[in-house]
């Protein structure tokens, strides 16, 4: 064996080759989907499309997605979101825990107003929101459902104007450089009647178009498609 070959063998014995380290791929943070029902509806009333959508998402995304439904009461959703983001259960959210938030919120009527109100509360907490969806948004007393806070990346609004009770025509971004308004889309039920037989008679009588948009499969197919696209980037 030559001197040069012996030298190479000696080096190999002193510094044996090791396999290259496999890069660690961080999993995407879990997505939190929060829905709000309108009026005085129970959060688990399956007659409403908001609840039906939540149940379908839970079925289709058993891992990596948390879906929560709420009545439109102030503060409940905010507290739950904090709890879900608090990975180390310290009781305080770190900058990293806030930065990893992936939150989508949707709602109908007063529930849509509560979507914006909750997003605004999360803005104060330094928590970003991926998407807000409002369906025939009716402003709750003391809330502003028309101005989307700057922590929201994207927002969209669906509304109708046919009934005495109808939704907000337009939503705007408080900071257009940070929030993209995907659009304000109007539906009409003067000729396009939606079956609402599962609703109480008084709701059909006094709030016909307002509950028709809540039951409109075309509107909710668009809502569902948007939410699914944010769950699975």
N, C-alpha and C positions, 0 to 999 in steps of 0.2 A: 504494500500500500504506500502510495506517495505521501510525502509530508503534507502537501496541501489537502489531500483527501482525509488524512488523519485529523487535521485541524478542523475541517468541517464537521467530522463525526464528533469530535470533542465538544464543539459548540452546541451541536444538536442535543448531546446528553445533558449539558449544563442548562440549556434553555429549550425544553421540549415544546413542540407546537401545541397550541390549544385551539379548539374549534372557536370560530368567531361567535361572539355573543349575539344571541337573537334579540333584535330590537324590541323593546317593550311598547306595545301599542295601547294607549289609554282608551278604555271604552268611552263612548259618548255618555255624557251625563243623562240620567233618566229624565224623560219629558213629563211634565206635569200638565194635565189638561183639566181645566176647571170650568164647569158649566153652572149657569144660574137660571132658575125658572122665574117666571114673571108673577105678578100679582100676589095672591095669597096661596099659591100652589105649593104642595109639599115637594120636598126635594127628590122624593122617590116615586112620584106619581107617573106611572108608565103610559098614561094617556097622552103625554106631552112629548113632542119630538126631541126636546132637549135631553130628556131622561132616556129615551130610546137610543139616541146617539151615544150617550155615555155607556150604556149597557153593551152596545155593539163594539165600541172601542175596547172596553175591558175584555171582551171575548176574543177579539182579534189580536190584541197586544197584551198577552198575560205577563210578559217580562219587559222591563225597561220603560214602561209607561204607567203612570199613576193617574187614574181618572177619578175626579171628585165632583159631586153634585151638591149644590147649596140652594136654599131659599135665598131671596135677595135681602138678607140681613147684613148690616154693616159689621165688618170685622171678623166674621167667622172664617172666610176663605183666607184672609191675610194670615191669621194665626196658623191655619193648617199648612199653608205654603211655607211659612217659617219652620214649622216642625219637620216638614219633608226635606227641606234644604239643609237642616242642621245634622250633617252626617256624623259628627262626633258627639252629638247629643250634649253639647256644652251649655246649651241655653242661649248662646250668642252666635250669630252668623259671622264667619270670617269673610275677608275679602274674596278668598278663593271660593268659598261656598256660594257666595252671591254671584260671582262671575260664572260659575258653572250652571246657573239656572237656565232651564229651557221650559218656558211657561207659555201655554196657549189658553186663552179664555174666551168663552162665548156665552151669549144669553139672549133672552127674548123679553121685550117690554121693560118692566122694572128691572128684570134680570140683566138686560143689556146696559141699563144705566149703572148697575152695580159692577159690571165688567170694567167700565171706565173708572169708577170710583176706587175699585180695588187696585187697578193699574196705577192710579195716582198715589195711593198709599204705598205701593211697592217702590215707586219712584223715590219717595222720601226715605225708604229703607236702603236705597242703592241697589235694587234688584231689577234686572232687565226682564222684558217680556217679548217673546217672539211675535205673537199675533193676538189681536183682539177682534172679535166678530160680534156685531150688533145686529139683531133682527127686530125690526119695528121698535126701536128704542124709545121708551117713554121716561122722561126725566123724573127721578125721585126728588122730593123736596130736599133742598140743601145740597144737591149734587149737580154737576155739570157733565152731561153725557155727550156734549158736542165737541169738546176740545181734548184731543188725545195727548197724553203726557209724553215727554221726550224719551222716556225709557222704553217705549213701545217701538219695535222695529217696523211692524206692518199693522195696518188696521183696515177693516172693511165694514160697510154699512148696507143693510138691506131694509127697505121700508115700503109702506103702502100709504095712500092718501084717500082711500075710498070711504072710510068710516069716520064716525065722530071721534073715535079713539084711534089715532094713527101715530106712526113713528116719526122720528127726526129725519128731515130731508137730507141733511148734510153733516158730515163730521169733518173737522179740520185738525191739522197737526199743530201743536204748540211750537214745534221746531221742525219745519219741513226738511231740514238737512239730516235729521236723525230718524224721522218717522215717514214711511211711505204710505200714503192713503191709496189703497188698492181700488177704491171706487165707492160710489153711493148708487145703489141699484134699486130701481123702483119696480114693484109688482102691482098689478091691477086685478081686482076680482069682480069687476062690474059684469063681465061676461064669462070669466074663467072661475067657476065655482069649485071650491075645494070641500070635500066631505069632512064635516066636523061633528058627526053624529055622536062621537064619544065625549063631547063636551056638554056641560049642563045647558038646559034650554035658555037660561037667562044670558049666558055667555054668547050663544048663537044669536039671540035677539038683539042684544045691545052692543056687542063687540064683534059682529060678524067678520068683517075683513081683517080685523086685528088678530083673530084666532085662525083665520084662513091662512095667513102668511106663516103662522106658527106650525100649521099642518101641511103646508105646501111642499110636496116632495122635491120639486125642482129647486127651491131655495135651499132646502136642507141637504140635497145632494151636493150643491156647491159648497155649503158650509163644511160638510164631511170631507169632501175632496181637499179643501184647503188645509184642514186640520191634519189629515193623513199625510199630506205633503210635508208638513213641518215635523211630524213624528218620525218620518223616515227620510232624512235628507240624502 
